[in-house]
Amino acid sequence: MAVKKKRGYSFMDKDKLKDSEVCLILSAVSFGILALVSFISFLIQASAGAWIGALGLIGMLIGFYALFLGMRELTGRRDNSTRSMVAAVVSGLAAISWITVFLLGIHH
């Protein structure tokens, strides 16, 4: 519903933009953790132990939460803004990357 403002009408709530920004930030954090975990694993030749797995699990959960926020933001709005589409795609890439790393870890 339109909200009457001083100079006209505004059809977009400012709170809705915050979810896409949070989604992008969480996706960047998830990719950062993925890069850190991969670098440490290659550096010490895959003998890191449980702490690297715990850090990877935290990064995976952050990535899936970002995907949830991105999908909720994308489906909750009638006008598909570019920011929410980019947030959904980036968080989807983060989730796919984590699934790939997880399945490669189980395979070996």
N, C-alpha and C positions, 0 to 999 in steps of 0.2 A: 504494500500500500504506500502511496506517495506521502511524504512528510513535507509539510509546508515549512519552508525556510524563509529567510529574510529576502533573498533575491529570486526565489523561485521554488521549484519542487525538486526533491531528491528522491530517486527511486532505488537507491542503493544504500544499505546500511554500512557504516564504517566497520562494524564488528565482523562482518563477513570477510573482509579483506585480511583480517588478522589470521584466520585459519590457514589461508594459502601461504602466508608468510611463515607461519610456524612450521607448516609442512615442508617448505623449501629449506628452512634452517635445520630441521631434523633430518632431512635427506642428506644435506651436506655433512652433518655430524656422522651419520651412518656411513657415508662414503669415506670419511676421514678415518673412522675406526676400522673399516675394511682395509684401507691402504696401510694403516699402522699394523694391524694384525698380520697382513700378508708380508709386509717388510720384515717384521720381527721373526716370522716363521721361516722365511728364506734366509735370514741372517744367521739363525742358530740351527739351521738345517732340520726343521720339523721336529725338534725335540724340546718344545717349550713347556709342555705340561698343562695342568688344568687351568692355570690362571689365564693363559691365552685363549682357551676355550670359553672361559667365563666372560672375557672381554668381547669375544666374538658373539656370544649369545646376547649380551647387552646391545651390541651394535645391530644384531638381527632384529631384536625386539623394537628398537628405535626405528629401524627401517620399516617394519610392518605397521607400527603405529603411524608413521608418516604416510604410508599408503592408505591406511584407514581414514586419516584426516583428509587426504587428497581426494579420495573417492566420495567422502561425505560432502566436501566442498563442491565437487563437480556435479554431483547429483542433486544437491540441495538448492541450486540456483537455476532460475529460468534463463537468464542471460549467461552464456558460457564465456566468461572472460578469459583472456589469454593467460593471466596470472594463475588462475585455478587449473587451467589445462596443463601449463608447464609444471606446476606443482604435482599434479597427478602423474604425469609422465616421468618426472625425475624420481619421485618416490617409488613408482613401479619399477624403474631401472634398478634402484637400490634393493628392492625386495628380490628381484630376479637375480641380481649379483649374489646376494646372500644365500639364496636357494642353491645356486650353482656351486658356491664354495662349500656349503654344507653337504651336498650330494657328492662332490669330489672327495671330501673328507671321509665320508662313509665308504666310498668305493675303495679307498686305499687303506 
